């Protein structure tokens, strides 16, 4: 029974966090509802804390640029920002590796048969 009470306490914070993230993105309730695929009234209920939109948390997280756990637990977003930056850097490194391989291939191929000139 105590666990249920703790869950309700956590869930009570979800609505205000959805609202906070929405406002920070500069979206209206209507715009976010459209993006997520729910009615404006549903979005109002989510933000009021009347319903926790478990089914739509992934979509909310994507459109509001937040990790899903933030809606439940709050906390510092700098860790998730750092994670995103690391992922971006990894992607950049992979792209550079591909470009280096292409250049290596071009340098090792004789250009028009004139490699020995």
JODARA-V947062 format. One record per residue. N is the residue number from 1. D_LAST is the distance of its C-alpha to the last C-alpha in Angstrom with 1 decimal. Layout:
[[N D_LAST] [N D_LAST]]
This chain:
[[1 84.4] [2 83.0] [3 79.4] [4 80.3] [5 81.4] [6 78.3] [7 76.2] [8 78.3] [9 77.7] [10 73.9] [11 74.1] [12 76.2] [13 73.2] [14 70.8] [15 72.2] [16 71.9] [17 68.4] [18 67.4] [19 69.0] [20 67.3] [21 63.9] [22 64.6] [23 65.8] [24 62.8] [25 60.5] [26 62.7] [27 63.8] [28 67.3] [29 69.1] [30 68.7] [31 64.9] [32 64.4] [33 66.8] [34 64.8] [35 61.5] [36 63.1] [37 65.0] [38 68.6] [39 71.5] [40 72.1] [41 75.4] [42 73.6] [43 71.3] [44 74.5] [45 76.0] [46 72.9] [47 72.9] [48 76.6] [49 76.3] [50 78.4] [51 75.7] [52 72.7] [53 70.0] [54 68.6] [55 67.2] [56 65.2] [57 64.1] [58 60.4] [59 60.2] [60 62.0] [61 59.7] [62 56.6] [63 57.9] [64 59.4] [65 56.4] [66 58.5] [67 58.5] [68 61.4] [69 63.1] [70 63.4] [71 65.9] [72 68.1] [73 67.8] [74 66.4] [75 64.8] [76 61.9] [77 59.0] [78 56.6] [79 55.9] [80 54.9] [81 52.9] [82 51.0] [83 50.5] [84 49.0] [85 46.7] [86 45.5] [87 44.9] [88 42.9] [89 40.8] [90 40.2] [91 39.1] [92 36.7] [93 35.2] [94 34.8] [95 33.0] [96 30.6] [97 29.9] [98 29.1] [99 26.7] [100 25.0] [101 24.6] [102 23.1] [103 20.5] [104 19.7] [105 19.2] [106 16.8] [107 14.7] [108 14.8] [109 13.8] [110 10.4] [111 10.5] [112 10.9] [113 8.9] [114 5.4] [115 5.7] [116 3.8] [117 0.0]]
